[in-house]
Amino acid sequence: MPQTFSAADAVELALVERSGFVESRHVGVAVVLAPDGTVRDRLGDVDAPILPRSSLKPLQALAFLAAGAPLDGERLGLATASHSGTDRHVAVVRGILDAAGLGEDALQCPPAWPGDTATRDELVRERLAPARIRMNCSGKHAAMLLTCAVNGWDTATYLDPAHPLQAQIRETAERLLGEKVGSVAVDGCGAPVYPVSLTALARAIHRIGTASPSSPFALHRSAGALVAAVRSHPWTIDGPDRPDTVAIERLGVFAKTGAEGVLVMVAPDGTTVALKILDGNGRAATAVALRFLERAGALAPADVAETMTRLSLSLSGGDRTVGAIRPAF
């Protein structure tokens, strides 16, 4: 059996209430770091390995920059994104591919419909098919290809764990995580992803989220530039009215969701939370992370409450709101 945490290692993080009845409960693990990086709070076994999924993207994007990829602004935002596939997202991804001298056929992420409902409806009306460039990881894949192009690395095998690009990513990730990568899994987009402890993931994201663009250290300068790019262009990392974008726009945090209920978030003062919801359903993740940051004094309660109204947390019964998804604390 793969090594991981079990339900016995988890705590209740969120409730789903309908008409006053607790319909569902989400359990998971979470770790909160203070602005200085020390552990402020830990719930459940935060040292057991998890797959960070797309929450690893900020670390991967820094590896691209360290290898010389010319990414900044919106393109850097898309390199670390799980985007919703709007035409605006796709235009930036095409720009990254153009800079690499490659076409959409070089992407090795799977074809997909856009996550943005309006965009998907328009493509269906036009009788178009799912496309690789609409897949939410296409920005990362385009940035991988650009990194290969500027280094003269083979672009046909860029997802092979033994490829120089993946070696660069692994080395950069280990520096930020503070722990060695012991094994490799395959992410939903086909790229390598590593089992890491939630504590190590939190520390890596804290290092990124508190880095300065004027740091004397190149990796920290790149991290500061990445966070600045995402905060300046929050639509890039997710999409209109989607959780990461909403949280960044309303509260100035740095947030990155991963599949299967993973989320990392850094408040403007550096307080950091990393969490994993055990059942893999991420519908409560942003609300839970915001509540942790509020409880730590990093976000104002009124600002968090207002942001919560912009997340998809309400439950309907007929044409009425009859309940909500909410943090359990």
N, C-alpha and C positions, 0 to 999 in steps of 0.2 A: 504494500500500500504506500502511496506517496506520503511523505512527511508533511503535515500541515496541522493547524489547530482544529479542535473539535467543538461541538456545541457546548461542552462542559467548560471550555476555555473562554466563552463569550459572555457578554452582558447585554441586557435589553437596552437598545438605543432609540427605538421609535415605536410608536403605536399608530394603528389605523382605527379610528373611531367612526362608527356609523350610527346615527340616532341614539347616541349615548352608550352604544354597545361596542366593546373592544373587539373588532373583527379580526385583526391580524397584529402580530408583533414581529418586529425585526430585531434580531440580536446580532452582535458583532464585537469587534475589538477596536480600540482607539487609543492614540497616544497624543498628548498635548505637550508642546515644548514652550518654555518661557522665551522672552525675547533674546536672552543670552544663550539659548540653545540647551539649557538644562531641562530635564524631564519634570514637568509640572504635574501631570496627571497621566495615569495609565489604567485602562480598563480592559480586562481580559489578558490573554497571552499575546503581548505585542512583540515578543521575540521569536515566535514561530514564523516560518516562511510563508509568504503569500506571493501571488503573482500580481505585480503592480499594474499590469496591462497598460492602458494609455497614460496612467500617471507617471510612467517612465519617460514619456516624451520630452519633458524639459531636459532630462539628462542626455537623451539622444541628440537633441538639438544643440546642446553645448559641445557634444563630440563633433558635430558637423562644423561648428565655428572653429574649434581647435584644429581641425584638419584643413582649414582655409576656405570653407564654403562662403561665398559672398552673399550673406543673408542679413537683412536688416528690415526694420519697419514691418509692414504687412507681411512680407515674405518670411520674416523670422517668426511672426505670429502663426502663420500657416504651417511652418515647419514643426511646431509643437502642438498643433491643433487636433481636435476630433471634431471637425467642422460639419455643418449641416448640409453641405452640398449645394448652396445657392449659386447663382450665376456669378455673384461677386467673389465667392470663394474660388470657384473654378477659374476665373480670370487670373487670379493671383497664382494659382497652381500652374496654369499654363505659362505664366511669366517665368516661374522657376525652371520649368522644363525647357523653355526657349533659351534661358541662360546656359543650360547644360548642352544645348544643341540636340535635344532629343524630343521625340513626340510622345503622345499619350500611350502608344503601344509599348513603350519602355517600362511603364508602370507594372509592377507585379502584385499590387494589391488586388483583391477580387472585384469584379464589377458589382455595382450596387445602385439602388435608388437613393436619391438624396434624402436625408432625414427631415429636411424642411418640407412641410406638407404642401405649401403653395407651389414650390418648385417641382415637387413630384407630380402634382396634379397637372401642371403645365406640360411636363414631359409626356405624361400619359395621353393628354389631349393631342399632342403632336406625334403620338405613336412611336416614340423613341424607346430605346431599350436601356436597361441598367448599364452604367459605364464605370470604368475603373477610376476616372477622374472625379466622379461624384462620390466615391467611397470616402468615408470620414477620415481615413488615414492617408489620403492621396497627397496631402501637403508634406507629410513626413517622408513618404516614398519619393516624391519629387526632390526633396532636399537631400535624400540619400543619393539619388542619381547625380545631382549637382556636385555633391562632395566627391563622388567617384570621378566625374568628368574633370574636375580641376586637379585631381591627383593622378590622372591617367590610369585609374583602376578599372577593371572589367565591370561593365554595367549589366551584363547578362546574369551574373552570379551574385549580385549585391546582397541577397538575402541569406547566402550561405554563411553559417556561423564561423567558418574559417576564413572568410573574405577579409581583406585588410580594413574595410569599412567597419565590419562588425567587431573586429579586434580593437579598433579605435573607440567604438562605443563602449565596449566592455571595460577597457582601461579607464575611460573617463567616468563611467558609472561607478567603478570600484573606488576611485579617488573621492567621489562625492558621498558615496554610501558609507565609506569607512569599513567595508567588509568585502571579502572576496566573493566572487560569483562562483557557486559550486556546480551549477548545472544550467542547462538551457532548455526552455520550452518554446513552443510556437504560438505567437499571438494570433488573434483573429484575422489580421491583415496579412499574415504569412511571415512577418519579421520575427527574429529571435526576441524573447523576453526572458527575464531571469527571476527565479524565486529569491526574494529578499525578505528580511524581517521588516515589520511595520515601523519599528524604531529606527532602523537604518534609512528607510524611505523618508521618514519625517525629518531626520537630520540632513539628508541630502536636499530636500525641498527647502528646509530652513536656510541652509547655506546659499541656495540659489535666491531665495526670496529676500534675504538680507544683504546681498552682495551690492557693491557700489560700482557703477560704470567707470569711476575714477580710481579703482583699486590698483595698487602696483602689481598685482598678480593677474596674468592674462585670463585665467579661467574665471576669476571673480569679475573681471571687467565684462567678459562675455555674458556671465549670468546677470549682471546688472543691466546690460543692454537687452537681454531677452525679456526680463521682467518689465522693463520700461516699454518695450515694443508691445507686449500683451496689454499692459495697462493703457497705453495710448490707442490701441486698436482692439478693444475687447471683443468685437464681432468676429475677429479672425479665429479665436481659439474654440468657439462653439457655434453660436449663431443667434439671430434675433429671438428674443424672449426665451432663450434656453438658459439653464441654471448657471453654468460657469460665467457666461456673458453677463447675465443679470447681476450676479454677485460682484463681479469686477466693476461694472458700471456704477452700481449703487453704493458700494462700500470700499472700493479701492483695494480689495484683496487681490492676491494672486491665487488662482484656483485651477486645478486640473483634475477632471474626472477620469476614472478608468473603468473599464467594463467590470461586470460582476461585483458591483457595490463598493468599488475603491474610490477614494477621494482624498486629495491633499489640498490644503489651503493655508495661506500665510497672510496674516493681518498686516496693515501698514506699520505697526510697531514691532513686527517680527514674531509675534506669537504664532505658533504653527500647530496645525492639527492634521493627523493622518488617520484614516479609518477604513475599515473593511466590514461591510455588512455580510453576514455569513451566508444568507440565502441567495446572494448575488443580485438582489433587486435594489437598484440605486435610487428609487423614487424619493426616499427620505434623506439621502446622503447630504445634500447641500444644507437642508434645514438643521440636521444634526451638527454639522461642522460649524455653522453659524452660531448655534446655541453654545457649543464649546467655547468659541472665541468670545462670545458675550459673557459667559460665566467667568472667563479668565480676565475680564475687564478690558479686552482688546477692542471690542466693538460696543457702541452705545445701544442699550436695549431698544430705544425708539427707532433707531436706524435698522436694526435687525428685524423688528416687528414690521416695519414698512416694506422691507425687502421680501419678507416671507409672503406678503400679499401678492407679490409678483411671480411667485413660484407656483407650480401646478400641484397644490397640496389639498385642494378642496375635493370632496366626494359628492357626487350628484345622486339624487333620487327623483326620477322623473325630471321635471324642470326646476327643481329646487336643490340648494346646497344643504346636505343633511349630515355632513361630517367632514373630517379632515385627517390628513397625515401629520403627525406632530412628533417632536422629540419626546422621549420618555422621561426627561429630567428638566 
